[in-house]
Amino acid sequence: MATYAIGDIQGCFCSLTALLKRVAFDPARDRLWLVGDLVNRGPDSLHTLRFVRDLGPAAITVLGNHDLYLLMVAHGAIRNRGKDDTIQAVLDAPDRDELLGWLRTRPLMHAENGFAMVHAGLLPAWTVPQARALAREVEGALAGPYHVDLLHNMWGSEPTAWRDDLRDYERMRVIVNAMTRMRFCTPDGAMDFKVKGEVTKAPKGYLPWFEVPARRSAETTVVFGHWSALGLRIEPRLLALDSGCLWGRELTAVRLEDRLVFQVACPGLSHGKPKPS
């Protein structure tokens, strides 16, 4: 049995199948950990969703910002942004309700065997058990009967920092933003959502979230994606796996048992150059 953690797919279904062939993935024996952003901007979000869903327990995927965006558009919480999006096939699919129902019951975070997987990051004040408990709050709301209300109140960048006394949608918004959107934050955990480039472009007073001194999740190996400008980064307690498949670079898998890296080249976009997200 092997566990393969794979970076952002974003609808690049052909690249995913090529990578799984490369590692000789067997769903009866192996497991996939997917860092989120299964959909959007790549050419085949619909088949990606169907394929991952049909893998059942062989695949664990956490929610990314593009996955949540699809859910928000589908439930009328925000408008489709248009030209750079490739989610319409999902919205028009005869099995859309089943696919969206499956997607909104995916976790925000997964922790197991000394690893913690999340799409974007963890705030420096959070321990892994605390972050997992906070993720469960959002997961329960997304899976529950009032999920549409949450989706209508999820969008926005305020508050920018966690406080234990946050309640209701403000509380859930900070959890979602940290786990699906964050790149840079201050040492006391105030997040920036404007800068999307390389580490050297950090706003004054901000650091990559994983470089904050005394980060309380630092003893756990965090597996994440979201940051294509960061690229593949493998450190003793960090696996950054968004290696820019959408941008014509590579789709990456890391076998967690021995950290062996597998990659396939990606063709990139043929419909334009949207901004990295």
C-alpha positions, 0 to 999 in steps of 0.5 A: 500500500502506498499513499500519494499526495497530489497537488492542485488538479484544477480540472486537468483530468488528462494530467491526473490520469497520466500521473496515476499511470506513472505511479501505477496507482491501484485503488484496491491497494493505494490511496490518494491524498488530494490537496483541493482545487479539483476544479476550475480553469483547467479543461475538464472539471466534470470528469475530474469530479466524477473520477475522484468521487468514484474512487470512494475511500481510495481518495481523500480530498480537502476543499480548495477555494475553487471547489468552494467557488463552484459550490457558491456559484451553484447555490447562487451565493456569487455570480460566475466570473465568466471567461476564466472559469471552466465549471459550466459543464459541472453546472449543466451535468445531469448528475450535478446535484450528486456531484455537488452534494459529494463535494460539499461533504469533503473535509477542509482538513485531514490529519493522519500518521503525522501528516496534516493536509489542507489546501492553503495553510494553518494559522500560526496560533493553531495546533493541528488538533485545534485546526482539525476541530475548527475545520469540523465546525465548517464541515458540519455546516456545509454538510447540514441542512443550512449549507446554502446560508453558509455559502451565501455568507462565506465570501469576504476577507474580514475578519483578517485574523483569528480570535477565539471569541469569533462567532457564527459566519465571521468565525467560519469565514476566518477558518475557511480563508485560512485553510483555502486562501491564505499565503502570507500572514503576520507573526500574530496571524493577520492574513493578506489576500492580495499578494499571490506571487513569490515569497519575495513579494511578501507585503511589509510585515508579512511572512509565508504562513509556514515561516512564522516563528513558533508556528504551533503546527510546526511539528507536524508535516503539513501537506498543501497546495494553492500556491503555484508561484511557490512551486514544489517545496519539500522540507522535513515538515512541509510538502508544498505540492502546487507545481503549476500544472495549470500553467504548463509546468508539472502535476506532482505526486509525493509518496508519503511513505518515502517522499519519492517525487513523481511528476508529469508534464502538463500542457497548460491552458489553451483558452488564455492566461488567467491570473494565478489563484 
